[in-house]
């Protein structure tokens, strides 16, 4: 049985819990019989141990044996090193040895192996018990499981890192079109609105403001999805129509980027009760993602077909940068960006795939990603429920 202390803060609640254990086992228990001591020790949340004045362990509580699956014969003295993670054991031994020599309190954090072979992180502390003359007569220590706390703190640090990276990237994405717009306005001011340079500048301004509008829309949509405030305007449409319309919108963009584009749509009408604008947004985001990570000369393919269990399958396949196993596991999370800067030059906030997932799930569908690894391209597959057509009555 693994004994785990559920707490929210390693720096406060864990220390408080260990303080209670220390008081129980060094005040009440000192004046009580051995049976009373063992009862108290075996029912605290921590793994506990006691050592002689030189630091050789002579006793463990039941929690230690339950977690480690060891016996006293195997881990008495300094045998506890066998369950400390090999990467940490030298450091731990060196630090605790110094404390045993000086009589100072000891504290450290390191992984301890459980009975099943897994390692969990423990906050470990030990203090000396002295006689009336102040001489160390023995040591008492505890190990408190802080695995969940460390994971939570790491998640917070990772979220903070993503937030910082996102704000920097957002600033870049907004600053670029604003700079282009500023230059275009200067062209209009000097050449005149009716001149050829002026008309080109107006066209540039329109494109850049549209790009900024898409960025803002993505931010708003992610917020609405997270709060459950997206309202789908469903009608019965053919997925064929929605996918084809989006494909034609992007065909010229792929041509300008020097990327081949293949389209294959089922000839069988695939009816679905969906928000057509959102389906087009899903397909558009997948195409943008494929274009972003496909180099000039590469190819992207979009297809629609009928699948099993009365589902329509939309698939976007590219032969671009591919996905590592670690990235693939997080690819649909908000703000996740690929770090390969050669492909990031086409921009984006790392929200497109998160929006795809949210919108697909609102329609009762699923989305998945697969890849042969870095450099092996990627495939994104959307499955949407189709509308069952009623059979005509004779």
C-alpha positions as CSV (number, residue, x, y, z in Angstrom):
1,X,0.0,0.0,0.0
2,X,1.4,3.4,-1.0
3,X,0.9,6.1,1.6
4,X,0.5,9.5,0.0
5,X,-0.1,12.7,1.8
6,X,-2.5,14.9,-0.1
7,X,-1.5,18.6,0.3
8,X,-1.5,21.7,-1.7
9,X,1.8,23.4,-0.8
10,X,5.1,21.7,-0.2
11,X,6.4,24.7,1.7
12,X,3.6,24.9,4.2
13,X,1.2,22.0,4.7
14,X,3.8,19.3,4.3
15,X,6.1,20.9,6.9
16,X,3.1,21.3,9.2
17,X,2.2,17.7,8.8
18,X,5.7,16.6,9.6
19,X,5.8,18.9,12.6
20,X,2.8,17.1,14.0
21,X,4.5,13.7,13.4
22,X,7.6,14.9,15.2
23,X,5.7,16.0,18.2
24,X,3.7,12.8,18.4
25,X,6.8,10.6,18.2
26,X,9.1,12.7,20.4
27,X,6.9,13.9,23.2
28,X,4.0,11.7,23.9
29,X,5.8,8.6,22.6
30,X,9.0,9.1,24.6
31,X,7.1,8.7,27.8
32,X,4.9,5.9,26.6
33,X,5.5,2.2,26.2
34,X,6.9,0.7,23.0
35,X,3.5,-0.5,21.9
36,X,2.0,3.0,22.2
37,X,5.0,4.3,20.2
38,X,4.6,1.8,17.4
39,X,0.8,2.5,17.2
40,X,1.5,6.2,16.7
41,X,4.4,5.7,14.3
42,X,2.5,3.1,12.1
43,X,-0.5,5.4,11.6
44,X,1.2,8.7,10.5
45,X,1.1,9.5,6.8
46,X,4.9,9.7,6.5
47,X,7.5,6.9,6.1
48,X,9.4,7.1,9.4
49,X,12.7,5.8,10.7
50,X,15.1,6.0,13.6
51,X,18.8,5.7,13.8
52,X,21.5,5.4,16.4
53,X,23.7,8.4,17.2
54,X,26.1,7.5,14.3
55,X,23.2,7.5,11.8
56,X,22.8,3.7,11.4
57,X,19.1,3.0,11.0
58,X,17.7,0.6,13.5
59,X,13.9,0.9,13.0
60,X,11.3,1.8,10.3
61,X,7.6,2.3,10.7
62,X,5.0,0.1,8.9
63,X,4.5,2.8,6.2
64,X,8.1,2.4,5.1
65,X,7.7,-1.4,4.6
66,X,4.3,-1.0,2.9
67,X,5.8,1.4,0.4
68,X,9.2,0.0,-0.3
69,X,8.4,-3.7,0.2
70,X,11.7,-4.1,2.0
71,X,12.6,-5.9,5.3
72,X,14.5,-4.6,8.3
73,X,17.3,-7.0,7.5
74,X,17.7,-5.6,4.0
75,X,17.7,-1.9,4.8
76,X,18.9,-1.6,8.4
77,X,22.1,0.5,9.0
78,X,22.8,2.2,5.6
79,X,20.9,-0.3,3.6
80,X,18.2,2.3,2.7
81,X,20.5,3.5,-0.1
82,X,19.3,0.6,-2.2
83,X,15.8,2.2,-2.6
84,X,17.1,5.8,-3.3
85,X,17.3,6.6,-7.0
86,X,20.8,6.0,-8.3
87,X,21.1,9.5,-9.7
88,X,20.6,10.9,-6.2
89,X,22.1,8.4,-3.8
90,X,25.7,9.9,-3.6
91,X,24.4,13.4,-3.0
92,X,21.9,12.2,-0.3
93,X,24.5,10.1,1.5
94,X,27.1,13.0,1.5
95,X,24.6,15.5,2.9
96,X,23.1,13.3,5.6
97,X,26.5,12.1,6.7
98,X,27.6,15.7,7.3
99,X,24.5,16.2,9.4
100,X,25.1,13.1,11.4
101,X,28.6,14.4,12.2
102,X,27.6,17.9,13.2
103,X,24.2,17.1,14.7
104,X,22.4,19.6,12.4
105,X,18.9,19.0,11.1
106,X,18.8,17.4,7.7
107,X,16.5,18.0,4.8
108,X,16.5,16.9,1.2
109,X,14.2,15.9,-1.6
110,X,14.8,12.8,-3.8
111,X,13.0,9.8,-5.4
112,X,12.5,6.6,-3.4
113,X,11.6,3.3,-5.1
114,X,8.3,1.7,-4.3
115,X,7.6,-2.1,-4.0
116,X,6.5,-2.2,-7.6
117,X,9.7,-0.6,-8.9
118,X,8.3,2.9,-9.5
119,X,9.9,6.0,-8.0
120,X,8.1,8.7,-6.1
121,X,9.5,12.0,-4.8
122,X,9.8,12.4,-1.0
123,X,10.6,15.4,1.1
124,X,12.9,13.8,3.7
125,X,13.9,15.4,7.1
126,X,15.7,14.2,10.2
127,X,16.5,15.7,13.6
128,X,18.6,14.6,16.5
129,X,17.3,13.5,19.9
130,X,19.7,14.5,22.7
131,X,20.2,13.6,26.4
132,X,20.1,16.2,29.2
133,X,23.8,16.9,28.6
134,X,23.1,17.8,25.0
135,X,24.7,14.7,23.4
136,X,23.0,13.1,20.4
137,X,21.6,9.7,21.4
138,X,19.6,8.9,18.3
139,X,18.0,10.3,15.2
140,X,14.4,10.4,14.0
141,X,13.5,11.0,10.4
142,X,10.4,11.2,8.1
143,X,9.8,10.9,4.3
144,X,6.8,12.7,3.0
145,X,5.5,11.9,-0.5
146,X,5.4,15.1,-2.5
147,X,5.1,13.7,-6.0
148,X,1.8,15.3,-6.7
149,X,2.9,18.6,-5.4
150,X,6.0,18.6,-7.6
151,X,3.9,17.7,-10.6
152,X,1.5,20.5,-9.9
153,X,4.2,23.0,-9.4
154,X,5.9,21.9,-12.6
155,X,2.6,22.3,-14.4
156,X,2.3,25.8,-13.1
157,X,5.8,26.7,-14.2
158,X,5.1,25.2,-17.6
159,X,1.8,27.2,-17.9
160,X,3.7,30.4,-16.9
161,X,6.3,29.7,-19.5
162,X,3.6,29.1,-22.2
163,X,1.9,32.4,-21.1
164,X,5.1,34.3,-21.4
165,X,6.0,32.8,-24.8
166,X,2.4,33.4,-26.0
167,X,2.4,37.1,-25.0
168,X,5.8,37.6,-26.8
169,X,4.5,35.8,-29.9
170,X,1.2,37.7,-29.8
171,X,3.1,41.0,-29.6
172,X,5.2,39.9,-32.6
173,X,2.1,38.8,-34.6
174,X,0.3,42.1,-34.0
175,X,3.4,44.4,-34.4
176,X,4.2,43.0,-37.8
177,X,0.9,43.9,-39.6
178,X,0.8,47.2,-37.7
179,X,4.2,48.1,-39.1
180,X,3.1,47.2,-42.6
181,X,0.0,49.2,-42.3
182,X,2.0,52.2,-41.0
183,X,4.3,52.0,-44.1
184,X,1.3,51.6,-46.4
185,X,-0.3,54.7,-45.0
186,X,2.9,56.6,-45.6
187,X,2.8,55.5,-49.2
188,X,-0.8,56.7,-49.6
189,X,0.1,60.0,-48.0
190,X,3.0,60.6,-50.3
191,X,1.7,59.1,-53.6
192,X,-2.0,59.7,-53.2
193,X,-4.9,57.3,-52.9
194,X,-5.7,57.2,-56.6
195,X,-2.1,56.4,-57.7
196,X,-1.0,52.9,-58.5
197,X,1.2,52.7,-55.4
198,X,-1.7,54.0,-53.3
199,X,-4.1,51.4,-54.6
200,X,-1.5,48.7,-53.8
201,X,-1.1,50.1,-50.3
202,X,-4.9,49.9,-49.8
203,X,-4.8,46.3,-50.8
204,X,-2.0,45.6,-48.4
205,X,-3.9,47.3,-45.6
206,X,-7.0,45.2,-46.3
207,X,-5.0,42.0,-46.1
208,X,-3.1,43.0,-42.9
209,X,-6.3,44.1,-41.1
210,X,-8.0,40.9,-42.1
211,X,-5.0,38.9,-40.6
212,X,-5.3,40.9,-37.4
213,X,-9.0,40.3,-37.3
214,X,-8.4,36.5,-37.6
215,X,-6.0,36.6,-34.7
216,X,-8.5,38.4,-32.5
217,X,-11.2,36.1,-33.6
218,X,-9.1,33.1,-32.6
219,X,-8.4,34.6,-29.2
220,X,-12.1,35.2,-28.6
221,X,-13.2,31.7,-29.9
222,X,-10.7,30.0,-27.6
223,X,-12.1,31.9,-24.6
224,X,-15.7,31.2,-25.7
225,X,-15.1,27.5,-26.1
226,X,-13.4,27.2,-22.7
227,X,-16.4,28.9,-21.1
228,X,-19.0,26.9,-23.1
229,X,-20.3,30.0,-24.8
230,X,-19.9,29.1,-28.5
231,X,-23.4,29.0,-30.1
232,X,-23.6,26.7,-33.1
233,X,-26.0,27.7,-35.9
234,X,-26.8,24.3,-37.2
235,X,-28.4,23.5,-40.5
236,X,-28.4,20.4,-42.7
237,X,-25.7,20.8,-45.2
238,X,-23.5,18.5,-47.2
239,X,-19.9,18.3,-45.9
240,X,-18.9,18.0,-49.5
241,X,-20.0,21.6,-50.1
242,X,-18.3,23.0,-47.0
243,X,-15.0,21.2,-47.6
244,X,-14.9,22.1,-51.3
245,X,-15.6,25.8,-50.6
246,X,-12.8,26.0,-48.1
247,X,-10.4,24.2,-50.4
248,X,-11.0,26.6,-53.2
249,X,-10.4,29.6,-50.9
250,X,-7.0,28.2,-50.0
251,X,-5.9,26.8,-53.4
252,X,-4.4,30.1,-54.6
253,X,-2.6,30.6,-51.2
254,X,-0.9,27.2,-51.6
255,X,0.1,28.2,-55.2
256,X,1.6,31.4,-54.0
257,X,3.6,29.5,-51.3
258,X,4.9,27.1,-53.8
259,X,3.1,24.1,-52.2
260,X,1.2,21.5,-54.2
261,X,-2.4,21.0,-53.2
262,X,-4.5,17.9,-53.9
263,X,-8.3,17.7,-53.3
264,X,-10.3,14.5,-53.2
265,X,-14.0,14.7,-52.2
266,X,-16.4,11.8,-52.1
267,X,-19.0,11.9,-54.9
268,X,-21.6,10.6,-52.4
269,X,-23.4,13.5,-50.7
270,X,-22.5,13.4,-47.0
271,X,-25.3,15.2,-45.1
272,X,-24.6,16.5,-41.6
273,X,-26.4,18.8,-39.1
274,X,-23.7,21.3,-38.5
275,X,-22.7,24.9,-38.4
276,X,-21.3,25.3,-41.9
277,X,-19.2,28.4,-41.0
278,X,-17.5,26.5,-38.2
279,X,-16.9,23.4,-40.4
280,X,-15.2,25.7,-42.9
281,X,-13.2,27.2,-40.0
282,X,-12.1,23.7,-38.9
283,X,-10.9,22.8,-42.4
284,X,-9.3,26.2,-42.9
285,X,-7.3,25.9,-39.6
286,X,-6.1,22.4,-40.6
287,X,-5.0,23.7,-44.0
288,X,-3.2,26.7,-42.5
289,X,-1.4,24.4,-40.1
290,X,-0.3,22.1,-43.0
291,X,0.9,25.1,-45.0
292,X,2.8,26.5,-42.0
293,X,4.9,23.3,-41.6
294,X,5.3,22.4,-45.2
295,X,8.3,23.8,-47.1
296,X,8.1,25.2,-50.7
297,X,8.0,22.3,-53.1
298,X,6.0,20.1,-50.7
299,X,2.5,18.9,-51.0
300,X,-0.7,19.0,-48.9
301,X,-3.8,16.8,-49.6
302,X,-7.3,17.4,-48.3
303,X,-9.9,14.6,-48.6
304,X,-13.5,13.8,-47.5
305,X,-15.0,10.4,-47.4
306,X,-17.6,8.3,-45.6
307,X,-16.3,6.4,-42.7
308,X,-17.6,3.6,-40.4
309,X,-20.4,4.1,-37.9
310,X,-22.1,6.7,-40.1
311,X,-19.3,9.3,-39.8
312,X,-17.8,11.7,-42.4
313,X,-14.0,11.7,-42.3
314,X,-12.1,14.9,-43.2
315,X,-8.3,14.3,-43.6
316,X,-5.5,16.8,-44.1
317,X,-2.2,15.2,-45.0
318,X,1.2,16.9,-45.6
319,X,4.8,15.9,-46.2
320,X,6.3,18.6,-44.1
321,X,8.0,18.9,-40.7
322,X,6.2,16.1,-39.0
323,X,5.6,15.7,-35.3
324,X,7.7,14.3,-32.5
325,X,6.1,11.8,-30.1
326,X,6.2,14.4,-27.3
327,X,4.7,17.2,-29.4
328,X,2.0,14.9,-30.8
329,X,0.7,14.2,-27.3
330,X,0.2,17.9,-26.7
331,X,-0.6,19.2,-30.2
332,X,-4.2,20.1,-29.5
333,X,-3.5,22.1,-26.3
334,X,-3.8,25.9,-26.5
335,X,-0.6,27.9,-27.1
336,X,1.5,24.8,-28.0
337,X,4.0,25.9,-30.7
338,X,6.6,23.9,-32.6
339,X,10.0,25.2,-31.8
340,X,11.5,24.6,-35.2
341,X,11.9,28.2,-36.2
342,X,12.4,27.5,-39.9
343,X,8.7,26.6,-40.1
344,X,7.4,29.3,-37.7
345,X,8.1,32.1,-40.1
346,X,4.6,31.8,-41.4
347,X,3.3,32.9,-38.0
348,X,0.4,31.9,-35.8
349,X,-0.4,31.9,-32.1
350,X,-0.6,28.2,-31.5
351,X,-4.4,28.4,-31.2
352,X,-5.6,26.9,-34.5
353,X,-5.5,23.2,-33.6
354,X,-6.9,23.9,-30.1
355,X,-9.8,25.6,-31.9
356,X,-10.2,22.7,-34.2
357,X,-10.5,20.3,-31.3
358,X,-13.0,22.5,-29.5
359,X,-15.2,23.0,-32.5
360,X,-15.1,19.4,-33.6
361,X,-16.1,18.2,-30.1
362,X,-18.9,20.7,-30.0
363,X,-20.3,18.9,-33.1
364,X,-20.0,15.5,-31.4
365,X,-16.9,14.5,-33.4
366,X,-13.3,13.7,-32.7
367,X,-9.9,14.8,-34.1
368,X,-6.6,13.0,-34.0
369,X,-3.1,13.5,-35.3
370,X,-0.5,11.0,-36.5
371,X,3.0,11.3,-37.9
372,X,6.0,9.2,-38.8
373,X,8.2,11.6,-36.7
374,X,10.2,14.7,-37.4
375,X,10.5,15.2,-41.2
376,X,7.9,12.5,-41.9
377,X,4.9,14.8,-42.5
378,X,1.6,14.7,-40.5
379,X,-2.0,13.6,-40.9
380,X,-4.9,15.3,-39.1
381,X,-8.2,13.3,-39.1
382,X,-11.6,14.7,-38.2
383,X,-14.6,12.4,-37.7
384,X,-18.0,14.1,-37.7
385,X,-21.4,12.3,-37.3
386,X,-23.5,12.3,-40.4
387,X,-27.2,12.9,-40.5
388,X,-29.2,9.7,-41.0
389,X,-31.6,10.0,-43.9
390,X,-35.1,8.6,-43.5
391,X,-36.1,5.8,-45.8
392,X,-39.1,6.6,-48.0
393,X,-42.4,4.9,-47.1
394,X,-44.1,2.9,-49.8
